């Protein structure tokens, strides 16, 4: 299985002494990796370093078998990202937004725009201006933009933010299908831990800037507990260890 992403001992420290410390992870084609942890654990910082939005203080990021800084534009042409706020142009329709985005990539067929809008459940609203969209619809439009160029790796920070029950179900189904049928790898960060556990093949638990545990997703691992309770137990245990060191 092709290795899509390899992160080795990546660190980033801010002036307030928070950030990320010696984090490693690896994704192969078709993996769905769920990144969980409390606010301030370093999840978004990690995603930004992988996407090239922040420069690590140390460690390495490899995309598709090459260091990320080597032929960076070519590597990122195979990556789709939605990190933090979903930015949209309020005066443009969904179709027009994606036509603008398509200009950054070669050979995006017009039919591809309709296809990704169908995948995220926005096809019926494709001619409406995005300024009238709900938060959940804006999230879906941002996801459509991330999928537009048929990437091999998709990085999503809180993708379910603002989605209703139907939207969350459609998002889960789209991610499962793309991973299983097209081999797209997903790196997801979410506060909806139990929901993430229904689609992730592996999880990584972050606490205070460190990756304290990575696991294959299997219900027998946490027994009668929910994934959320299991993750909280691991985080509390890690904090107790830190206090005694």
C-alpha positions in Angstrom: 0.0 0.0 0.0 1.4 3.4 -1.0 2.6 5.6 1.9 0.8 8.9 1.4 2.0 10.8 4.4 4.8 10.3 6.9 5.4 12.6 9.8 8.5 12.0 11.9 9.2 13.8 15.3 7.6 17.1 14.2 7.8 20.0 16.7 6.5 23.5 16.8 6.8 25.8 19.9 5.0 29.1 20.3 6.0 32.0 22.6 3.4 30.9 25.2 5.3 27.5 25.3 2.4 25.7 23.7 2.5 23.9 20.3 3.5 20.4 19.2 6.3 18.2 20.5 7.9 15.2 18.6 4.7 14.0 16.9 4.9 11.1 14.4 2.2 9.5 12.3 1.9 7.7 9.0 -1.0 7.2 6.5 -1.3 4.8 3.6 -3.7 5.1 0.7 -7.3 4.5 1.8 -6.5 5.2 5.5 -9.0 7.3 7.5 -7.0 8.7 10.5 -9.0 10.5 13.2 -7.1 13.0 15.3 -8.7 13.7 18.7 -7.8 15.7 21.8 -8.9 18.7 23.8 -8.6 22.3 22.7 -5.0 23.4 22.7 -3.7 19.8 22.3 -1.9 20.8 19.0 -4.2 19.2 16.4 -4.6 22.3 14.2 -0.9 23.2 14.5 0.0 19.7 13.3 -2.4 19.9 10.4 -1.0 23.3 9.4 2.5 22.0 9.4 1.5 19.1 7.2 -0.2 21.4 4.8 2.7 23.8 4.6 1.0 26.6 6.4 3.5 26.5 9.3 7.2 25.7 9.2 8.1 23.0 11.8 10.9 23.9 14.3 12.1 20.3 13.9 11.3 16.9 12.4 10.2 16.0 8.9 7.0 15.8 6.8 7.0 13.5 3.8 4.2 13.6 1.1 4.1 10.7 -1.3 7.5 9.4 -0.4 9.4 12.8 -0.7 10.2 15.5 1.8 7.3 18.0 1.7 9.6 21.0 0.9 11.0 19.2 -2.1 8.8 20.0 -5.1 6.2 21.3 -2.7 3.8 22.6 -5.3 3.7 19.3 -7.1 3.1 17.4 -3.8 0.3 19.8 -2.7 -1.4 19.4 -6.0 -2.4 16.0 -4.7 -3.6 17.3 -1.3 -7.0 18.8 -0.4 -7.4 20.9 2.8 -10.0 22.5 4.9 -8.3 23.9 8.0 -10.2 26.1 10.5 -12.8 28.4 8.9 -14.5 27.4 5.7 -13.9 30.5 3.5 -16.4 31.2 0.7 -17.2 34.2 -1.5 -20.7 35.3 -0.4 -21.7 36.8 -3.8 -20.8 33.8 -5.9 -22.8 30.6 -6.4 -21.4 27.2 -5.5 -20.7 26.5 -9.2 -18.9 29.8 -9.7 -16.8 29.3 -6.5 -15.7 25.9 -7.8 -15.0 27.3 -11.3 -12.7 29.9 -9.7 -11.0 27.1 -7.6 -10.6 24.9 -10.7 -8.4 27.6 -12.3 -5.6 26.7 -9.9 -5.5 23.1 -11.2 -4.9 21.7 -14.7 -7.5 19.6 -16.5 -10.4 19.9 -14.1 -13.4 19.0 -16.2 -16.7 20.9 -15.9 -18.4 17.7 -15.1 -16.2 17.3 -12.0 -17.8 20.4 -10.4 -21.2 18.8 -10.7 -19.8 15.5 -9.3 -18.3 17.0 -6.1 -21.4 19.1 -5.5 -23.4 15.8 -5.6 -21.0 14.1 -3.3 -21.4 16.8 -0.6 -25.2 17.2 -1.1 -25.1 20.7 -2.6 -26.1 20.0 -6.2 -29.7 21.2 -5.7 -28.3 24.6 -4.4 -25.5 25.0 -6.9 -26.8 28.2 -8.4 -27.6 30.0 -5.1 -25.2 32.6 -3.7 -23.1 31.2 -0.9 -23.9 34.3 1.3 -27.3 32.7 1.9 -25.9 29.3 2.9 -26.0 28.0 6.5 -22.7 27.3 8.3 -23.2 23.6 7.5 -23.7 24.3 3.8 -20.5 26.5 3.7 -18.6 23.5 5.3 -19.9 21.3 2.5 -18.9 23.8 -0.2 -15.4 24.0 1.3 -15.2 20.2 1.3 -16.3 20.2 -2.4 -13.4 22.6 -3.1 -11.0 20.2 -1.3 -12.1 17.3 -3.4 -12.3 19.1 -6.8 -8.9 18.1 -8.1 -9.2 14.5 -7.1 -6.5 14.5 -4.4 -4.8 11.5 -2.9 -4.8 13.0 0.6 -7.5 15.1 2.2 -6.9 17.1 5.5 -10.1 18.2 7.3 -10.1 20.2 10.5 -13.5 19.9 12.2 -15.3 19.0 9.0 -18.7 18.3 10.8 -18.8 21.8 12.2 -22.3 23.2 11.6 -23.6 20.1 9.9 -27.0 18.8 10.7 -27.8 15.1 11.2 -28.3 14.5 7.5 -25.2 16.4 6.5 -23.1 14.4 8.9 -24.4 11.2 7.5 -23.7 12.3 4.0 -20.2 13.4 5.0 -19.4 10.1 6.6 -20.6 8.2 3.5 -18.6 10.3 1.1 -15.4 9.8 3.1 -16.0 6.0 3.4 -16.7 5.7 -0.3 -13.7 7.8 -1.4 -11.3 5.9 0.9 -12.7 2.4 -0.2 -13.2 3.0 -3.9 -10.6 5.6 -4.8 -7.9 5.0 -2.2 -8.1 8.5 -0.9 -6.4 8.9 2.5 -8.1 11.2 5.1 -6.6 13.0 8.1 -9.5 14.3 10.2 -9.6 16.4 13.3 -12.9 16.5 15.3 -14.4 17.2 18.7 -17.2 14.8 17.8 -15.1 11.8 19.0 -17.7 9.1 18.9 -18.9 10.1 15.4 -15.3 10.1 14.2 -14.9 6.6 15.6 -17.6 5.3 13.3 -15.5 6.1 10.1 -11.9 6.2 11.2 -9.7 3.2 10.6 -7.2 4.5 13.1 -7.2 7.2 15.8 -4.5 9.3 17.3 -5.0 10.9 20.8 -3.2 14.2 21.4 -2.7 15.9 24.7 -0.6 19.0 25.5 1.2 18.9 22.2 2.1 15.2 22.2 0.7 12.2 20.4 0.1 10.0 23.5 -1.5 7.0 21.7 -2.4 5.7 18.2 -4.7 2.8 17.9 -6.6 0.8 15.2 -10.3 1.5 15.7 -11.8 -1.6 17.2 -14.6 -1.6 19.8 -13.1 -4.3 21.9 -10.2 -1.9 22.6 -12.3 0.3 24.9 -14.8 -2.4 25.9 -18.0 -1.0 27.5 -16.7 2.6 27.3 -17.4 4.9 24.4 -14.4 6.1 22.4 -14.9 9.5 24.0 -14.6 8.0 27.5 -11.6 5.9 26.4 -9.8 9.0 25.0 -10.5 11.0 28.1 -9.1 8.3 30.3 -5.9 8.2 28.2 -5.6 12.0 28.4 -6.1 12.0 32.2 -3.6 9.2 32.7 -1.0 11.1 30.6 -1.6 14.3 32.6 -1.1 12.4 35.9 2.2 10.9 34.6 3.4 14.4 33.6 2.6 15.8 37.1 4.7 13.1 38.7 7.7 13.5 36.4 
